[in-house]
Amino acid sequence: MVRVKPFAAIRPPKNLVTEVAAPPYDVLNSEEALAMAGEKSLLHITKPEIDFKPLAGEHEQRTYDKAVENFKAWKERGWLVQDEKEKYYVYAQTMGDRTQYGLVLCAHTDDYANGIIKKHELTRKDKEDDRMVHVRIQNANIEPVFFAYKDNAELNAIVAAAASGEPEYKFVDENNFTHTFWVISDDAVIARITEIFTRDIDAFYVADGHHRTAAAARVGAEKKAQNPRHTGNEEYNYFMAVCFPQSHLAIIDYNRVVKDLNGLSAKEFFAALEKDFVVEKKSSEIYHPSGLHNFSMYFEGVWYSLTARPGRYDDNDPIGVLDVTILSNLVLDKILGIKDLRTSNRIDFVGGIRGLGELSRRVDSGEMKVAFALYPVSMEQLINIADTGNIMPPKTTWFEPKLRSGLAIHSLD
């Protein structure tokens, strides 16, 4: 079972939350962060290169030093204040008519090392190293990771009860998503939450934040090695996560655009497609995939339906049955010669939150030659893949809304 604990969050006063809270570090480039950041924005801590003119490099020592300086200053100025006791928190995100409610808590680094916190993506050491630096120099988890867990009726009831009260924070962001945050300070409720997780929840599933999770675990191991009196209960053994029940989450499609046809003519390209797909010409109006194994393709101003022919995939293979695998094997690799999605400069990826109009726009502009839209992966598929120890292909899942940074920070002291 998972190990969790409450924590005394470092967070903004109620009247400053909209000035401090910011998008995650990895959804903005430096120029975008500079344009967005107000005086009190957490972006000065998560992307401190914006405080230099011209912009500093993200990995320069002066940038890391500035991050530490700014975090200290924000606390000294009262823009970030630590709670007086350990608590749990409820964080709700609303996008359109859907709201997801998560518990903000601390998970144990040993659970990641032991496979109780389960991943579905590979991580890159360079990105882990970068996140490790930020955790190490701040001695804190500035931004949370995003976990899912299998539904538990009592936890759902506790969260619903907390969310029926007056929120600590509530605001609408630049994307028109609503963020609402409640504080759970009742000792009996806190103890019950801890008990339920440690008794009934057998795993966490990393939804978003694989590199931050890996980095947090590595920092915990590093501090353990440095402490001859290590017990396993020190605060550095824990890291901050927002954990949502499986039923609250929906994965959004993650689509592909490709720069060329690998030297093929249009006629040759379509002839190759028809060997493995039923190809139907639609129109200039956007066509959305109708279900699993059906794809949308946009080419030369027209949308097409591609349906994988029977026998081209294995329904009993948790990876082989994924539409990202089918598209990668039968189109991107076999026809277009794109062998490695992580390194090829001929392909790009577009989160479904941008809509399929973004795919046609990039093709119509001449930047890209062809675009493919996929039916989204389900939470059931994600959990099945993680439970069986498998790894999804790159750029398979997209979660939205993104967790807002700055609502809570976890100190490792």
ZAMARGU-4260 file (C-alpha; in steps of 0.2 Angstrom, whole numbers, plus 5000, padded with zeros to 4 digits):
<rodrens>
0) 5000/5000/5000 | 5005/5018/4997 | 5013/5029/5011 | 5007/5046/5013 | 5007/5061/5025
5) 5000/5078/5027 | 5012/5093/5026 | 5013/5111/5031 | 5012/5119/5014 | 5021/5135/5010
10) 5008/5145/5000 | 5002/5162/4996 | 4990/5172/5007 | 4972/5172/5000 | 4973/5190/4993
15) 4989/5186/4983 | 4985/5169/4975 | 4981/5175/4958 | 4997/5186/4958 | 5008/5171/4964
20) 5001/5156/4955 | 5008/5152/4938 | 5008/5138/4925 | 5020/5124/4927 | 5038/5127/4922
25) 5037/5116/4906 | 5022/5123/4897 | 5030/5140/4894 | 5047/5145/4886 | 5057/5159/4893
30) 5050/5172/4882 | 5032/5167/4886 | 5036/5167/4905 | 5044/5184/4904 | 5028/5191/4896
35) 5016/5183/4908 | 5026/5185/4925 | 5020/5199/4936 | 5030/5206/4951 | 5025/5192/4963
40) 5023/5177/4950 | 5031/5160/4955 | 5038/5161/4937 | 5053/5171/4945 | 5056/5155/4955
45) 5053/5141/4943 | 5060/5151/4927 | 5072/5163/4935 | 5081/5166/4919 | 5067/5179/4915
50) 5075/5191/4928 | 5091/5194/4917 | 5092/5205/4902 | 5095/5197/4890 | 5087/5181/4896
55) 5100/5170/4905 | 5101/5151/4900 | 5090/5140/4910 | 5105/5129/4916 | 5117/5143/4921
60) 5123/5144/4938 | 5117/5162/4940 | 5100/5156/4935 | 5100/5143/4949 | 5106/5156/4961
65) 5093/5168/4956 | 5080/5154/4960 | 5086/5152/4977 | 5087/5171/4980 | 5069/5173/4974
70) 5062/5159/4984 | 5069/5166/5000 | 5063/5184/4995 | 5045/5178/4992 | 5045/5171/5010
75) 5053/5186/5018 | 5040/5198/5009 | 5025/5187/5015 | 5021/5182/4997 | 5023/5164/5002
80) 5019/5159/5020 | 5021/5142/5028 | 5005/5134/5037 | 5007/5132/5056 | 5003/5113/5055
85) 5003/5098/5044 | 4987/5097/5033 | 4980/5089/5018 | 4972/5100/5004 | 4959/5098/4991
90) 4962/5105/4974 | 4949/5105/4960 | 4951/5110/4942 | 4936/5114/4931 | 4937/5114/4912
95) 4920/5116/4903 | 4907/5106/4912 | 4920/5094/4920 | 4928/5096/4937 | 4941/5084/4944
100) 4945/5084/4963 | 4962/5079/4970 | 4970/5078/4987 | 4987/5087/4989 | 4998/5076/5000
105) 5015/5070/5001 | 5020/5053/4994 | 5035/5042/5000 | 5051/5041/4989 | 5053/5023/4993
110) 5036/5019/4985 | 5044/5025/4968 | 5059/5014/4971 | 5049/4999/4975 | 5036/5001/4960
115) 5021/5006/4971 | 5021/5022/4962 | 5019/5016/4944 | 5025/5025/4929 | 5020/5022/4911
120) 5033/5033/4902 | 5052/5032/4901 | 5062/5047/4908 | 5077/5055/4901 | 5092/5057/4913
125) 5096/5075/4907 | 5078/5081/4912 | 5079/5071/4928 | 5096/5080/4932 | 5088/5097/4929
130) 5074/5094/4940 | 5085/5087/4954 | 5095/5103/4954 | 5080/5113/4957 | 5074/5102/4972
135) 5091/5101/4979 | 5095/5120/4979 | 5078/5125/4986 | 5077/5110/4998 | 5059/5110/4992
140) 5046/5103/4980 | 5041/5119/4972 | 5029/5111/4960 | 5018/5095/4962 | 5017/5080/4952
145) 5001/5073/4946 | 4995/5056/4951 | 4980/5045/4949 | 4973/5031/4960 | 4959/5019/4959
150) 4943/5026/4966 | 4939/5023/4985 | 4921/5028/4991 | 4926/5034/5008 | 4940/5045/5001
155) 4928/5052/4988 | 4916/5056/5002 | 4929/5065/5012 | 4935/5075/4997 | 4917/5080/4993
160) 4913/5085/5011 | 4929/5096/5011 | 4924/5104/4994 | 4907/5108/5001 | 4914/5122/5012
165) 4921/5139/5008 | 4937/5138/4997 | 4953/5145/5002 | 4957/5150/4984 | 4946/5151/4969
170) 4951/5159/4952 | 4950/5158/4934 | 4966/5157/4924 | 4971/5163/4907 | 4964/5148/4898
175) 4947/5150/4907 | 4950/5135/4918 | 4944/5137/4936 | 4956/5132/4951 | 4948/5129/4968
180) 4958/5125/4984 | 4952/5120/5001 | 4962/5116/5017 | 4958/5101/5028 | 4964/5105/5045
185) 4954/5094/5056 | 4965/5081/5065 | 4953/5067/5065 | 4950/5069/5046 | 4968/5070/5042
190) 4972/5054/5052 | 4958/5045/5043 | 4964/5050/5026 | 4981/5044/5030 | 4974/5027/5037
195) 4963/5025/5021 | 4978/5027/5009 | 4990/5016/5019 | 4977/5002/5021 | 4967/5003/5005
200) 4976/5011/4991 | 4988/4999/4983 | 4997/5010/4970 | 4999/5028/4963 | 5000/5030/4944
205) 5010/5044/4937 | 4999/5054/4926 | 5010/5069/4923 | 5027/5073/4930 | 5037/5058/4927
210) 5054/5068/4928 | 5049/5077/4943 | 5044/5061/4952 | 5061/5053/4947 | 5070/5068/4953
215) 5062/5069/4970 | 5066/5050/4973 | 5084/5053/4968 | 5085/5068/4980 | 5078/5058/4994
220) 5090/5044/4991 | 5104/5056/4990 | 5099/5064/5007 | 5097/5046/5014 | 5115/5042/5010
225) 5121/5058/5018 | 5112/5055/5034 | 5120/5041/5046 | 5104/5042/5057 | 5092/5040/5043
230) 5075/5032/5049 | 5064/5034/5033 | 5052/5046/5042 | 5062/5062/5038 | 5053/5075/5028
235) 5065/5073/5013 | 5058/5055/5011 | 5042/5063/5005 | 5037/5074/4990 | 5022/5083/4985
240) 5009/5076/4973 | 4991/5080/4969 | 4981/5064/4968 | 4965/5061/4958 | 4953/5046/4958
245) 4954/5037/4942 | 4935/5041/4938 | 4939/5060/4938 | 4952/5060/4925 | 4951/5060/4906
250) 4965/5059/4894 | 4965/5070/4879 | 4972/5065/4862 | 4990/5068/4858 | 4992/5071/4839
255) 5006/5071/4826 | 5011/5082/4812 | 5024/5077/4799 | 5035/5088/4788 | 5036/5077/4772
260) 5031/5060/4764 | 5048/5052/4765 | 5051/5055/4746 | 5034/5047/4741 | 5022/5055/4729
265) 5004/5057/4735 | 4998/5042/4725 | 5012/5031/4732 | 5008/5037/4749 | 4990/5033/4748
270) 4993/5016/4740 | 5005/5012/4755 | 4991/5017/4767 | 4978/5006/4759 | 4988/4990/4763
275) 4985/4992/4781 | 4970/5004/4782 | 4953/5007/4775 | 4955/5025/4768 | 4939/5036/4767
280) 4940/5053/4760 | 4929/5065/4770 | 4929/5084/4766 | 4937/5100/4771 | 4927/5100/4787
285) 4937/5093/4803 | 4934/5074/4805 | 4937/5067/4823 | 4942/5049/4825 | 4926/5039/4829
290) 4934/5026/4841 | 4949/5015/4844 | 4959/5010/4829 | 4951/5024/4818 | 4962/5039/4814
295) 4959/5056/4806 | 4972/5062/4793 | 4973/5079/4785 | 4982/5081/4769 | 4981/5094/4755
300) 4966/5103/4762 | 4956/5087/4765 | 4952/5076/4780 | 4952/5057/4778 | 4947/5043/4790
305) 4959/5029/4792 | 4953/5013/4800 | 4966/4999/4804 | 4962/4983/4795 | 4959/4967/4805
310) 4975/4958/4809 | 4986/4973/4809 | 4987/4974/4828 | 4985/4962/4843 | 4971/4966/4855
315) 4979/4955/4868 | 4995/4965/4869 | 4993/4981/4880 | 5005/4991/4870 | 5002/4984/4853
320) 4984/4988/4854 | 4987/5006/4857 | 4983/5018/4843 | 4999/5027/4845 | 5008/5010/4842
325) 4997/5006/4827 | 5001/5023/4819 | 5019/5022/4823 | 5022/5005/4816 | 5011/5005/4801
330) 5013/5024/4795 | 5026/5034/4804 | 5039/5020/4803 | 5034/5008/4789 | 5029/5022/4776
335) 5037/5038/4782 | 5053/5031/4789 | 5052/5039/4806 | 5060/5027/4817 | 5063/5036/4834
340) 5049/5048/4839 | 5060/5056/4853 | 5074/5061/4841 | 5067/5064/4824 | 5066/5082/4818
345) 5053/5077/4804 | 5039/5075/4817 | 5030/5086/4830 | 5016/5083/4843 | 5001/5093/4846
350) 4991/5092/4862 | 4972/5089/4859 | 4968/5104/4869 | 4973/5115/4854 | 4959/5106/4844
355) 4961/5098/4827 | 4960/5115/4818 | 4978/5117/4824 | 4983/5102/4814 | 4975/5109/4798
360) 4983/5126/4801 | 5000/5119/4802 | 4998/5109/4786 | 4990/5123/4777 | 5004/5135/4781
365) 5016/5123/4772 | 5026/5120/4789 | 5020/5102/4789 | 5014/5090/4775 | 5002/5079/4784
370) 4993/5077/4801 | 4986/5063/4810 | 4973/5064/4825 | 4971/5049/4837 | 4957/5043/4848
375) 4963/5046/4866 | 4970/5033/4877 | 4958/5028/4892 | 4963/5028/4910 | 4959/5010/4910
380) 4973/5007/4897 | 4985/5018/4906 | 4983/5008/4922 | 4983/4992/4914 | 5000/4996/4905
385) 5007/5002/4922 | 5001/4987/4931 | 5009/4975/4919 | 5026/4984/4919 | 5024/4991/4901
390) 5030/5008/4895 | 5019/5018/4883 | 5027/5025/4867 | 5032/5043/4868 | 5019/5057/4867
395) 5004/5046/4871 | 4995/5055/4885 | 4990/5073/4887 | 4981/5079/4903 | 4972/5095/4904
400) 4970/5106/4914 | 4988/5107/4920 | 4991/5109/4939 | 4994/5127/4944 | 5010/5130/4952
405) 5012/5140/4968 | 4996/5134/4977 | 5007/5124/4989 | 5025/5121/4991 | 5033/5107/5001
410) 5049/5110/5011 | 5061/5095/5014 | 5066/5102/5031
</rodrens>
